[in-house]
Amino acid sequence: MKKQRIAHEKKIVELMVRLYCRKKEKNAVLCPDCEELLRYAHARLDHCPFGENKSSCKKCTVHCYKPTMRERMRVVMRFSGPRMLIYSPWEAIRHLLNL
């Protein structure tokens, strides 16, 4: 299970960005801004210096996000996090338990 940490993080980020774009911005498909944020987040996860042993980005000592992208991701997560319990309950619970 541990070897799939980055893949799981990518999946969670994608769920959150898509949920934000669909419910907050009312877009049927991912808008260019959200697409850019998702690509950026996936690239950061691909290049994480801790690899499969990473903690959550919030607890990380190395902040690899640019300040503007970090703020955008914070807004997305703040909106999408609670709503994931409704739209993707199993993924939300798994993410909260850090499995």
OpenMM code with the backbone's topology and positions (N, CA, C; nanometers):
from openmm import Vec3, app, unit

residues = "MET LYS LYS GLN ARG ILE ALA HIS GLU LYS LYS ILE VAL GLU LEU MET VAL ARG LEU TYR CYS ARG LYS LYS GLU LYS ASN ALA VAL LEU CYS PRO ASP CYS GLU GLU LEU LEU ARG TYR ALA HIS ALA ARG LEU ASP HIS CYS PRO PHE GLY GLU ASN LYS SER SER CYS LYS LYS CYS THR VAL HIS CYS TYR LYS PRO THR MET ARG GLU ARG MET ARG VAL VAL MET ARG PHE SER GLY PRO ARG MET LEU ILE TYR SER PRO TRP GLU ALA ILE ARG HIS LEU LEU ASN LEU".split()
positions = [
    Vec3(0.0827, -0.1202, 0.0000),
    Vec3(0.0000, 0.0000, 0.0000),
    Vec3(0.0864, 0.1255, 0.0000),
    Vec3(0.1980, 0.1209, 0.0716),
    Vec3(0.2843, 0.2368, 0.0856),
    Vec3(0.3380, 0.2854, -0.0491),
    Vec3(0.3628, 0.1937, -0.1425),
    Vec3(0.4204, 0.2291, -0.2714),
    Vec3(0.3241, 0.3111, -0.3572),
    Vec3(0.2006, 0.3151, -0.3209),
    Vec3(0.1007, 0.3853, -0.4001),
    Vec3(0.0659, 0.5225, -0.3429),
    Vec3(0.1448, 0.5724, -0.2517),
    Vec3(0.1148, 0.6990, -0.1841),
    Vec3(0.1019, 0.8161, -0.2819),
    Vec3(0.1985, 0.8324, -0.3711),
    Vec3(0.1955, 0.9442, -0.4657),
    Vec3(0.0751, 0.9309, -0.5593),
    Vec3(0.0488, 0.8115, -0.6086),
    Vec3(-0.0660, 0.7890, -0.6970),
    Vec3(-0.1968, 0.8236, -0.6252),
    Vec3(-0.2060, 0.7863, -0.4982),
    Vec3(-0.3260, 0.8179, -0.4204),
    Vec3(-0.3385, 0.9692, -0.4000),
    Vec3(-0.2283, 1.0354, -0.3693),
    Vec3(-0.2301, 1.1812, -0.3511),
    Vec3(-0.2758, 1.2501, -0.4791),
    Vec3(-0.2268, 1.2027, -0.5932),
    Vec3(-0.2679, 1.2603, -0.7218),
    Vec3(-0.4178, 1.2437, -0.7431),
    Vec3(-0.4687, 1.1268, -0.7090),
    Vec3(-0.6114, 1.0995, -0.7249),
    Vec3(-0.6950, 1.1927, -0.6370),
    Vec3(-0.6534, 1.2100, -0.5122),
    Vec3(-0.7256, 1.2974, -0.4194),
    Vec3(-0.7231, 1.4423, -0.4682),
    Vec3(-0.6060, 1.4884, -0.5115),
    Vec3(-0.5944, 1.6261, -0.5617),
    Vec3(-0.6853, 1.6449, -0.6823),
    Vec3(-0.6868, 1.5474, -0.7706),
    Vec3(-0.7714, 1.5590, -0.8894),
    Vec3(-0.9195, 1.5620, -0.8515),
    Vec3(-0.9598, 1.4764, -0.7602),
    Vec3(-1.0991, 1.4788, -0.7131),
    Vec3(-1.1351, 1.6154, -0.6563),
    Vec3(-1.0455, 1.6714, -0.5756),
    Vec3(-1.0731, 1.8005, -0.5125),
    Vec3(-1.0803, 1.9138, -0.6143),
    Vec3(-0.9876, 1.9163, -0.7091),
    Vec3(-0.9873, 2.0233, -0.8101),
    Vec3(-1.1106, 2.0119, -0.8986),
    Vec3(-1.1439, 1.8907, -0.9401),
    Vec3(-1.2629, 1.8727, -1.0244),
    Vec3(-1.3915, 1.9093, -0.9501),
    Vec3(-1.3997, 1.8730, -0.8240),
    Vec3(-1.5168, 1.9077, -0.7429),
    Vec3(-1.5285, 2.0592, -0.7284),
    Vec3(-1.4183, 2.1253, -0.7020),
    Vec3(-1.4168, 2.2711, -0.6890),
    Vec3(-1.4626, 2.3371, -0.8189),
    Vec3(-1.4060, 2.2934, -0.9296),
    Vec3(-1.4387, 2.3540, -1.0584),
    Vec3(-1.5856, 2.3325, -1.0940),
    Vec3(-1.6357, 2.2121, -1.0651),
    Vec3(-1.7745, 2.1790, -1.0991),
    Vec3(-1.8753, 2.2484, -1.0069),
    Vec3(-1.8502, 2.2452, -0.8766),
    Vec3(-1.9505, 2.2952, -0.7821),
    Vec3(-1.9338, 2.4440, -0.7476),
    Vec3(-1.8124, 2.4906, -0.7347),
    Vec3(-1.7898, 2.6304, -0.6964),
    Vec3(-1.7945, 2.7228, -0.8184),
    Vec3(-1.7260, 2.6796, -0.9250),
    Vec3(-1.7179, 2.7635, -1.0447),
    Vec3(-1.8262, 2.7317, -1.1474),
    Vec3(-1.9024, 2.6247, -1.1225),
    Vec3(-2.0156, 2.5840, -1.2081),
    Vec3(-1.9738, 2.5494, -1.3511),
    Vec3(-1.8581, 2.4848, -1.3661),
    Vec3(-1.8101, 2.4431, -1.4977),
    Vec3(-1.8419, 2.2954, -1.5200),
    Vec3(-1.8845, 2.2629, -1.6410),
    Vec3(-1.9127, 2.1230, -1.6746),
    Vec3(-1.7828, 2.0448, -1.6930),
    Vec3(-1.6818, 2.1102, -1.7458),
    Vec3(-1.5497, 2.0492, -1.7628),
    Vec3(-1.4467, 2.1387, -1.6938),
    Vec3(-1.3301, 2.0849, -1.6710),
    Vec3(-1.2237, 2.1585, -1.6031),
    Vec3(-1.1860, 2.2841, -1.6812),
    Vec3(-1.1906, 2.3987, -1.6154),
    Vec3(-1.1533, 2.5246, -1.6797),
    Vec3(-1.0004, 2.5323, -1.6915),
    Vec3(-0.9481, 2.6226, -1.7727),
    Vec3(-0.8026, 2.6333, -1.7897),
    Vec3(-0.7269, 2.6605, -1.6591),
    Vec3(-0.7814, 2.7426, -1.5712),
    Vec3(-0.7142, 2.7720, -1.4437),
    Vec3(-0.7047, 2.6470, -1.3557),
    Vec3(-0.8125, 2.5728, -1.3488),
    Vec3(-0.8122, 2.4509, -1.2672),
    Vec3(-0.7252, 2.3433, -1.3315),
    Vec3(-0.7260, 2.3371, -1.4631),
    Vec3(-0.6395, 2.2430, -1.5351),
    Vec3(-0.4926, 2.2744, -1.5058),
    Vec3(-0.4581, 2.4018, -1.5054),
    Vec3(-0.3216, 2.4437, -1.4748),
    Vec3(-0.2832, 2.4055, -1.3312),
    Vec3(-0.3728, 2.4295, -1.2387),
    Vec3(-0.3474, 2.3959, -1.0982),
    Vec3(-0.3289, 2.2450, -1.0816),
    Vec3(-0.4109, 2.1673, -1.1483),
    Vec3(-0.4007, 2.0218, -1.1397),
    Vec3(-0.2681, 1.9725, -1.1980),
    Vec3(-0.2301, 2.0232, -1.3147),
    Vec3(-0.1010, 1.9848, -1.3745),
    Vec3(0.0147, 2.0225, -1.2827),
    Vec3(0.0062, 2.1415, -1.2228),
    Vec3(0.1109, 2.1883, -1.1320),
    Vec3(0.1205, 2.0969, -1.0092),
    Vec3(0.0069, 2.0632, -0.9515),
    Vec3(0.0049, 1.9767, -0.8332),
    Vec3(0.0622, 1.8384, -0.8650),
    Vec3(0.0255, 1.7829, -0.9803),
    Vec3(0.0781, 1.6524, -1.0197),
    Vec3(0.2296, 1.6592, -1.0413),
    Vec3(0.2769, 1.7674, -1.1012),
    Vec3(0.4212, 1.7835, -1.1234),
    Vec3(0.4950, 1.7935, -0.9896),
    Vec3(0.4369, 1.8663, -0.8940),
    Vec3(0.4998, 1.8785, -0.7616),
    Vec3(0.5046, 1.7423, -0.6930),
    Vec3(0.3983, 1.6648, -0.7051),
    Vec3(0.3968, 1.5311, -0.6445),
    Vec3(0.4998, 1.4395, -0.7118),
    Vec3(0.5138, 1.4520, -0.8430),
    Vec3(0.6127, 1.3707, -0.9150),
    Vec3(0.7551, 1.4011, -0.8691),
    Vec3(0.7787, 1.5249, -0.8291),
    Vec3(0.9137, 1.5674, -0.7907),
    Vec3(0.9300, 1.5850, -0.6400),
    Vec3(0.8402, 1.5295, -0.5620),
    Vec3(0.8489, 1.5412, -0.4167),
    Vec3(0.9796, 1.4764, -0.3683),
    Vec3(1.0609, 1.5507, -0.2920),
    Vec3(1.1887, 1.4954, -0.2462),
    Vec3(1.1719, 1.3778, -0.1488),
    Vec3(1.0561, 1.3638, -0.0882),
    Vec3(1.0332, 1.2563, 0.0078),
    Vec3(0.9728, 1.1320, -0.0568),
    Vec3(0.9291, 1.1451, -0.1811),
    Vec3(0.8751, 1.0313, -0.2545),
    Vec3(0.7594, 0.9651, -0.1826),
    Vec3(0.7627, 0.8346, -0.1781),
    Vec3(0.6541, 0.7565, -0.1174),
    Vec3(0.6485, 0.7720, 0.0345),
    Vec3(0.7495, 0.8322, 0.0948),
    Vec3(0.7516, 0.8529, 0.2400),
    Vec3(0.7012, 0.9911, 0.2804),
    Vec3(0.6407, 1.0607, 0.1872),
    Vec3(0.5970, 1.1985, 0.2146),
    Vec3(0.4849, 1.2035, 0.3188),
    Vec3(0.4825, 1.3138, 0.3896),
    Vec3(0.3700, 1.3418, 0.4789),
    Vec3(0.2711, 1.4262, 0.3990),
    Vec3(0.1704, 1.4787, 0.4638),
    Vec3(0.0811, 1.5689, 0.3920),
    Vec3(0.1567, 1.6981, 0.3639),
    Vec3(0.1221, 1.7629, 0.2557),
    Vec3(0.1926, 1.8856, 0.2165),
    Vec3(0.1818, 1.9929, 0.3250),
    Vec3(0.0700, 1.9936, 0.3950),
    Vec3(0.0486, 2.0925, 0.5004),
    Vec3(0.1520, 2.0789, 0.6121),
    Vec3(0.1940, 1.9559, 0.6410),
    Vec3(0.2896, 1.9298, 0.7485),
    Vec3(0.4350, 1.9298, 0.7006),
    Vec3(0.4562, 1.9429, 0.5721),
    Vec3(0.5891, 1.9290, 0.5132),
    Vec3(0.6812, 2.0452, 0.5509),
    Vec3(0.8080, 2.0127, 0.5689),
    Vec3(0.9084, 2.1155, 0.6008),
    Vec3(0.9611, 2.1834, 0.4748),
    Vec3(0.9423, 2.1206, 0.3587),
    Vec3(0.9863, 2.1757, 0.2309),
    Vec3(0.8626, 2.2169, 0.1528),
    Vec3(0.8442, 2.3468, 0.1327),
    Vec3(0.7269, 2.3931, 0.0590),
    Vec3(0.7657, 2.4137, -0.0865),
    Vec3(0.7285, 2.3179, -0.1699),
    Vec3(0.7697, 2.3205, -0.3094),
    Vec3(0.6712, 2.3959, -0.3990),
    Vec3(0.5573, 2.4369, -0.3458),
    Vec3(0.4602, 2.5145, -0.4231),
    Vec3(0.5000, 2.6613, -0.4227),
    Vec3(0.4813, 2.7271, -0.5363),
    Vec3(0.4961, 2.8725, -0.5410),
    Vec3(0.3862, 2.9299, -0.4520),
    Vec3(0.4104, 3.0453, -0.3893),
    Vec3(0.3092, 3.1018, -0.2983),
    Vec3(0.1707, 3.1193, -0.3615),
    Vec3(0.1643, 3.1623, -0.4871),
    Vec3(0.0322, 3.1826, -0.5495),
    Vec3(-0.0395, 3.0495, -0.5715),
    Vec3(0.0352, 2.9492, -0.6142),
    Vec3(-0.0259, 2.8179, -0.6359),
    Vec3(-0.0637, 2.7532, -0.5030),
    Vec3(0.0161, 2.7753, -0.4027),
    Vec3(-0.0141, 2.7211, -0.2700),
    Vec3(-0.1456, 2.7795, -0.2174),
    Vec3(-0.1640, 2.9087, -0.2387),
    Vec3(-0.2880, 2.9746, -0.1951),
    Vec3(-0.4073, 2.9224, -0.2749),
    Vec3(-0.3903, 2.9055, -0.4052),
    Vec3(-0.4994, 2.8526, -0.4882),
    Vec3(-0.5380, 2.7117, -0.4423),
    Vec3(-0.4378, 2.6290, -0.4132),
    Vec3(-0.4654, 2.4924, -0.3690),
    Vec3(-0.5321, 2.4932, -0.2317),
    Vec3(-0.4915, 2.5851, -0.1457),
    Vec3(-0.5537, 2.5963, -0.0139),
    Vec3(-0.7029, 2.6281, -0.0282),
    Vec3(-0.7363, 2.7196, -0.1181),
    Vec3(-0.8763, 2.7570, -0.1420),
    Vec3(-0.9554, 2.6363, -0.1941),
    Vec3(-0.8972, 2.5641, -0.2882),
    Vec3(-0.9628, 2.4456, -0.3449),
    Vec3(-0.9867, 2.3413, -0.2363),
    Vec3(-0.8847, 2.3145, -0.1562),
    Vec3(-0.8970, 2.2117, -0.0525),
    Vec3(-0.9954, 2.2527, 0.0564),
    Vec3(-0.9963, 2.3789, 0.0884),
    Vec3(-1.0892, 2.4275, 0.1908),
    Vec3(-1.2345, 2.4104, 0.1452),
    Vec3(-1.2589, 2.4323, 0.0164),
    Vec3(-1.3936, 2.4152, -0.0380),
    Vec3(-1.4280, 2.2667, -0.0544),
    Vec3(-1.3356, 2.1928, -0.1157),
    Vec3(-1.3641, 2.0543, -0.1553),
    Vec3(-1.3545, 1.9530, -0.0425),
    Vec3(-1.2668, 1.9773, 0.0529),
    Vec3(-1.2450, 1.8805, 0.1600),
    Vec3(-1.3727, 1.8326, 0.2271),
    Vec3(-1.4517, 1.9234, 0.2825),
    Vec3(-1.5757, 1.8797, 0.3487),
    Vec3(-1.6761, 1.8162, 0.2514),
    Vec3(-1.6798, 1.8637, 0.1278),
    Vec3(-1.7758, 1.8120, 0.0304),
    Vec3(-1.7384, 1.6737, -0.0209),
    Vec3(-1.6128, 1.6364, -0.0057),
    Vec3(-1.5719, 1.5024, -0.0488),
    Vec3(-1.6437, 1.3943, 0.0303),
    Vec3(-1.6830, 1.4262, 0.1532),
    Vec3(-1.7588, 1.3289, 0.2323),
    Vec3(-1.8925, 1.2962, 0.1671),
    Vec3(-1.9439, 1.3884, 0.0881),
    Vec3(-2.0708, 1.3673, 0.0175),
    Vec3(-2.0467, 1.3015, -0.1183),
    Vec3(-1.9487, 1.3528, -0.1944),
    Vec3(-1.9297, 1.3099, -0.3328),
    Vec3(-1.8335, 1.1920, -0.3484),
    Vec3(-1.7404, 1.1742, -0.2578),
    Vec3(-1.6459, 1.0612, -0.2617),
    Vec3(-1.6170, 1.0172, -0.1188),
    Vec3(-1.7164, 0.9626, -0.0500),
    Vec3(-1.6984, 0.9344, 0.0930),
    Vec3(-1.5845, 0.8373, 0.1240),
    Vec3(-1.5694, 0.7307, 0.0447),
    Vec3(-1.4634, 0.6337, 0.0742),
    Vec3(-1.3258, 0.6950, 0.0569),
    Vec3(-1.3091, 0.7738, -0.0483),
    Vec3(-1.1796, 0.8397, -0.0707),
    Vec3(-1.1519, 0.9423, 0.0392),
    Vec3(-1.2539, 1.0140, 0.0809),
    Vec3(-1.2369, 1.1143, 0.1861),
    Vec3(-1.1952, 1.0486, 0.3174),
    Vec3(-1.2615, 0.9405, 0.3524),
    Vec3(-1.2289, 0.8706, 0.4774),
    Vec3(-1.0882, 0.8120, 0.4698),
    Vec3(-1.0561, 0.7513, 0.3573),
    Vec3(-0.9218, 0.6945, 0.3395),
    Vec3(-0.8158, 0.8038, 0.3500),
    Vec3(-0.8447, 0.9188, 0.2906),
    Vec3(-0.7512, 1.0315, 0.2950),
    Vec3(-0.7358, 1.0841, 0.4382),
    Vec3(-0.8468, 1.0963, 0.5077),
    Vec3(-0.8420, 1.1465, 0.6465),
    Vec3(-0.7656, 1.0518, 0.7384),
    Vec3(-0.7810, 0.9229, 0.7131),
    Vec3(-0.7106, 0.8235, 0.7945),
    Vec3(-0.5666, 0.8014, 0.7472),
    Vec3(-0.5342, 0.8655, 0.6335),
    Vec3(-0.3990, 0.8600, 0.5781),
    Vec3(-0.3580, 0.7178, 0.5413),
    Vec3(-0.4507, 0.6427, 0.4835),
    Vec3(-0.4228, 0.5027, 0.4446),
    Vec3(-0.3672, 0.4959, 0.3047),
] * unit.nanometer
topology = app.Topology()
chain = topology.addChain("A")
for resn in residues:
    res = topology.addResidue(resn, chain)
    for name in ("N", "CA", "C"):
        topology.addAtom(name, app.Element.getBySymbol(name[0]), res)
